[in-house]
């Protein structure tokens, strides 16, 4: 099986389509979603056609569509066993607060 590598555009399109499908499943118009979320109708139209939107507006839309909790997976730590196996850091080392590489 050949692994398909997704890029930023692919993820943006996937999120755009899932948000639109969720809106339609809830029987909401774009104007109805704008009213519920507080995001302008123009921003919603642009998002549904191009996938472009600010993070703040995306989170407002997710809240209005009842799927804000889906963002808990973003940047989530991987399985601690995997981290310990492949990491050069010591297991009980405190979490970094700054990066050192540019």
Secondary structure, 3 states (H helix, E strand, C coil): CCCCCCCHHHHHHHHHHHHHHHHHHCCCCHHHHHHHHCCCHHHHHHHHHHCCCCHHHHHHHHHHCCCHHHHHHCCCCCCHHHHHHHCCCCCCCCCCCCCCCC
